[in-house]
């Protein structure tokens, strides 16, 4: 557990300069813990502000324990979404199975809350407020080069300026620029799961609030999740042949989704029209990042940049927060000696990451996108793993 009891120990790292790339959940969490340890933290972000878009997310396990230590648990709880029921739908909009997800008639004690579902924007806001007076932000910028010497790592930013840091943390997601610069091309570490996903968030309810609905055909799925007056529209599909796309080109992404789902039944035509009007918020392939080491010299990766488990895991935010706490705990334990700390980070967190990535595969094939009608029927008749 990270503590601030030993002030003399904190002095040993005080004013050491670290750079965190990405004002993400991983980046903001890492910035919080490193600042807590006494490092002077700069967060660089390509966007003009922290990115707050994205679907509702879960905070659970070690990440929830980390949130309590950060002092943000009560705020997470205050913004907790109250998803009550998941329904399985047929092409004719008949509910063929359902499961209760929460029973709010019996409030849980804090120690009995196993997870908190929250809007990603709310979590980002809470994390920003936790660090905004403790760290420096450098927006509209990114790292374009790294050069390590015996006592520092030298960073070149996109405007050509350079700065020396003691450590650099890549918290910049699945398509990490830091990983590309320092560890090698994404293709060396990305393992495709042969599935693709899109997310569109519309600012009105398409189903009853606090419910979710899932419609499946072999190799395809459509999910609606309604909360706080809005609805997440999620399309999933299998493709054995890799699809070439630009993850910044929403017109291209809408075309891909339309081609895959036109004529699929249920409310698909209506939902495709919603996507056309609102635009896709997110589109990407399901893949996992697997690396022999998440660290190299004075650089460490945290979150999806290091060990993305894919959206099928459903706990990307939790992995980000857990990873941030883990790397900081290691630095505290080894008094800031990064070689030993990074080795411990790699060893201690890896079993959990490997288990999570394996579970994500089961979740993908057995629950989210079954490949046969029989598998769909079995899924619909069983309790949800959520």
TIKOLKOL-93651 format. One line per 2 residues: number of its first residue (from 1); their letters; for each residue x negated, y negated, z negated of C-alpha. Coordinates in pm, whole numbers, plus 50000, padded with zeros to 5 digits. Each point is the difference from the previous one (the first is absolute). Layout:
TIKOLKOL-93651
NUM> A> X Y Z  ...
This chain:
TIKOLKOL-93651
1> XX> 50000 50000 50000  49876 49655 50089
3> XX> 49953 49784 49693  49844 49665 49920
5> XX> 49879 50092 49654  49630 49991 50068
7> XX> 49930 49638 50092  49625 50056 50017
9> XX> 50052 50270 50259  50213 49761 50204
11> XX> 49720 49745 49996  49783 50254 50185
13> XX> 50214 49968 50310  50129 49647 49949
15> XX> 49966 49779 50309  49899 50283 50227
17> XX> 50164 49927 50334  50231 50253 50163
19> XX> 50205 49979 50316  50335 50175 50041
21> XX> 50118 50031 50360  50379 50000 50021
23> XX> 50264 49826 49787  50188 50328 49986
25> XX> 50129 50204 49706  49661 50171 49991
27> XX> 49814 49671 50042  50193 49801 49741
29> XX> 49983 50287 49749  49626 50037 50056
31> XX> 49955 49624 49964  50190 50005 49671
33> XX> 49791 50273 49839  49664 49868 50123
35> XX> 50086 49652 49876  50098 50157 49667
37> XX> 49653 50155 49984  49838 49661 50048
39> XX> 49916 50001 50370  50056 49688 50209
41> XX> 50239 50124 50268  50072 49861 50345
43> XX> 50288 50151 50200  49981 49958 50378
45> XX> 50319 50047 50204  50053 49969 50374
47> XX> 50356 49870 49959  50083 49652 49872
49> XX> 50143 50145 49676  50045 50337 49829
51> XX> 50211 50227 50221  50331 50064 49828
53> XX> 50186 50201 50262  50074 50368 49976
55> XX> 50248 50252 49870  50089 50069 49641
57> XX> 49716 50186 49825  49947 50218 49694
59> XX> 49764 49937 49708  49945 50318 49802
61> XX> 49755 50212 49804  49661 49843 49932
63> XX> 50108 49688 50191  50287 49945 49757
65> XX> 49760 50044 49708  49768 49752 50170
67> XX> 50288 49750 50034  50059 50023 49627
69> XX> 49635 49923 49929  50017 49708 50242
71> XX> 50294 49857 49809  50233 50007 50302
73> XX> 50218 50298 49906  50287 49790 49867
75> XX> 50011 49796 50321  49999 50316 50209
77> XX> 50284 50135 49790  50196 49674 50038
79> XX> 49985 50033 50379  50061 50375 50004
81> XX> 50227 50121 50278  50290 50216 49890
83> XX> 50019 50257 50280  50274 50240 49890
85> XX> 50074 50251 50273  49847 50157 50311
87> XX> 50245 50139 50256  49929 50233 50292
89> XX> 50204 49917 50311  50111 50186 50312
91> XX> 50037 49855 50350  50369 49942 49920
93> XX> 49912 49805 49684  50112 50280 49770
95> XX> 49814 50027 49670  49878 50361 49977
97> XX> 49793 49964 49686  49900 49741 49746
99> XX> 49796 49959 49687  50008 49759 49711
101> XX> 49675 49807 49966  50071 49798 49684
103> XX> 50255 49991 49723  50001 49645 49870
105> XX> 50275 50080 49750  49724 50143 49781
107> XX> 49722 49737 49980  49651 50145 49967
109> XX> 49750 49898 49738  49685 49847 50149
111> XX> 49796 50312 49924  50254 50215 50188
113> XX> 49989 49796 50323  49805 50216 50244
115> XX> 50012 49761 50295  50123 49659 50104
117> XX> 50125 49928 50351  49953 49636 50090
119> XX> 49994 49782 50310  49648 49968 50133
121> XX> 50037 49621 50013  50082 49992 49629
123> XX> 49698 50212 49909  49769 49782 50210
125> XX> 50141 49687 49835  49944 50146 49654
127> XX> 49642 50101 50084  49919 49661 50155
129> XX> 50123 49822 49688  49787 50232 49788
131> XX> 49680 49897 50181  50059 49659 50158
133> XX> 49826 49804 49724  49721 50255 49963
135> XX> 49872 50059 50354  49928 49797 50314
137> XX> 50197 50060 50320  49862 49955 50349
139> XX> 50291 50018 50246  49995 49997 50381
141> XX> 49667 50179 49995  49845 50344 50019
143> XX> 49666 50174 49977  49824 50049 50334
145> XX> 49659 50127 49884  49829 50154 49696
147> XX> 49630 50024 49923  49866 50157 49683
149> XX> 49669 49912 49836  49841 50123 49679
151> XX> 50192 49764 49774  50312 49892 50193
153> XX> 50232 50060 50289  50021 49714 50248
155> XX> 50337 49930 50158  50071 49810 50319
157> XX> 50351 49860 50037  50186 49933 50323
159> XX> 49910 49629 49998  49631 50094 49999
161> XX> 49933 49911 49636  49807 50245 49781
163> XX> 49999 50077 49628  49820 50246 49777
165> XX> 50195 50225 49764  49905 50266 49751
167> XX> 50279 50233 50117  50263 50017 50275
169> XX> 50333 50183 49972  50193 50094 50313
171> XX> 50369 49991 49907  50120 49925 50351
173> XX> 50225 50294 50077  50020 50288 50242
175> XX> 49829 49807 50281  49729 49866 49770
177> XX> 49754 49755 50150  49752 50060 49719
179> XX> 50008 50376 50064  49946 49937 50371
181> XX> 49702 49771 49936  49826 50201 49729
183> XX> 50106 50365 50018  50081 50061 50365
185> XX> 50286 50010 50248  50348 50078 49872
187> XX> 50016 50311 50220  49731 50161 49785
189> XX> 50228 49999 49695  50361 49979 50121
191> XX> 50184 50331 50023  50319 49971 50206
193> XX> 50311 50173 49864  50170 49981 50343
195> XX> 50287 49790 49869  50088 49631 50036
197> XX> 50206 49762 49792  50162 49659 50037
199> XX> 50152 49771 49739  50244 49715 50054
201> XX> 50146 49802 49709  50332 49825 50065
203> XX> 50143 49742 49761  50343 50159 49964
205> XX> 50146 50328 49878  50066 50278 50248
207> XX> 50106 50247 49731  50106 49975 49638
209> XX> 49740 49821 49791  49766 50215 49789
211> XX> 50046 50301 50225  49791 50165 50270
213> XX> 50109 50210 50297  49795 50241 50210
215> XX> 50092 50143 50340  49781 50261 50167
217> XX> 49967 50194 50319  49705 50235 50060
219> XX> 49687 49785 50007  50184 49672 49944
221> XX> 50147 49812 49705  50181 49675 49923
223> XX> 50021 49862 49646  50189 49705 49855
225> XX> 49917 49858 49658  50225 49722 49867
227> XX> 49906 49768 49713  50020 49631 49901
229> XX> 50226 49912 50292  49766 50142 50265
231> XX> 49937 50331 50176  49684 50181 50103
233> XX> 50042 50176 50337  49738 50272 50045
235> XX> 49950 50215 50310  49770 50304 49986
237> XX> 49909 50234 50284  49758 50278 50098
239> XX> 49781 49978 50307  49742 50265 50074
241> XX> 49856 49773 50268  49831 49694 49854
243> XX> 50175 49674 50086  49792 49698 50094
245> XX> 50127 49676 49848  49896 49664 49862
247> XX> 50109 49977 49638  50040 49621 50042
249> XX> 50227 50026 50310  50359 50020 49870
251> XX> 50154 50001 50349  49801 50309 50088
253> XX> 50096 50163 49670  50374 49935 50054
255> XX> 49967 50159 50342  49839 50312 49850
257> XX> 50273 50033 49738  50278 49943 50253
259> XX> 49855 50269 50228  49980 50249 49713
261> XX> 50343 49937 49845  50241 49889 50273
263> XX> 50292 50247 50004  49910 50166 49670
265> XX> 50341 49966 49835  50114 49881 49657
267> XX> 49959 49618 49982  49684 50002 50210
269> XX> 50127 49769 50276  50113 49742 49744
271> XX> 49669 50024 49815  49796 49961 50318
273> XX> 50196 49680 50066  49919 49880 49646
275> XX> 49632 50063 50069  50025 49810 50328
277> XX> 50145 49698 49820  49776 50007 49693
279> XX> 49670 50133 50141  49791 50280 49859
281> XX> 49818 49910 49680  49763 50297 50015
283> XX> 49912 50272 50249  49717 50248 49975
285> XX> 49908 50363 50025  49998 50227 49698
287> XX> 49640 50075 49923  49773 50065 49706
289> XX> 49657 49854 49935  49752 50261 49881
291> XX> 49645 49890 49921  49708 50187 49839
293> XX> 49930 49685 49798  50201 49684 49942
295> XX> 49685 49809 49917  49676 49915 50176
297> XX> 49735 49784 49840  50168 49693 49853
299> XX> 50330 50056 50184  50303 50191 49872
301> XX> 50336 50066 50161  50324 50002 49800
303> XX> 50354 50106 50093  50105 50088 50356
305> XX> 49661 49891 50135  49843 50290 49810
307> XX> 50265 50269 49953  50326 49920 50174
309> XX> 50237 50291 49939  50254 49874 50260
311> XX> 50350 49863 49934  50112 50360 49948
313> XX> 49837 49991 49657  50224 49715 49891
315> XX> 49743 49871 49752  49761 49784 50198
317> XX> 50043 49710 49757  49934 50229 49705
319> XX> 49683 50136 50162  49884 49644 50058
321> XX> 50056 49895 49639  49854 50323 49860
323> XX> 49692 49971 50222  49941 49640 49895
325> XX> 50014 50094 49634  49777 50305 50056
327> XX> 49718 49811 50170  50011 49728 49734
329> XX> 49999 50256 49718  49691 50159 50154
331> XX> 49823 49663 50022  50083 49932 49637
333> XX> 49882 50342 49887  49664 49962 50176
335> XX> 49947 49637 49895  50027 49873 50356
337> XX> 49738 50238 50143  50181 50051 50325
339> XX> 49813 50311 50122  50114 50209 49703
341> XX> 50340 49833 49987  50076 50063 50366
343> XX> 49891 50362 49966  50240 50045 49708
345> XX> 50280 49828 50195  49953 50246 50286
347> XX> 49994 50303 49771  50271 49914 49749
349> XX> 50274 49881 50234  49945 50251 50281
351> XX> 50197 50298 49857  50310 49783 49962
353> XX> 49961 49860 50352  49960 50346 50154
355> XX> 50306 50128 49814  50204 49697 50111
357> XX> 49901 50040 50363  50097 50369 49992
359> XX> 50336 49917 49841  50062 49738 50269
361> XX> 49976 50268 50270  50261 50212 49825
363> XX> 50224 49697 49956  49966 49908 50367
365> XX> 50087 50342 50141  50250 50128 49743
367> XX> 50189 49684 49911  49949 49697 50223
369> XX> 49980 50158 50346  50091 50372 50006
371> XX> 49925 50159 50336  50306 50229 50032
373> XX> 50375 49986 49938  49964 50276 49741
375> XX> 49734 49801 49813  50229 49696 50002
377> XX> 50287 50205 49853  49773 50133 49726
379> XX> 49875 49650 49922  50353 49862 49981
381> XX> 50108 50269 49754  49717 49944 49754
383> XX> 49918 49738 49742  49805 49702 50128
385> XX> 49632 49986 49899  50038 49624 49942
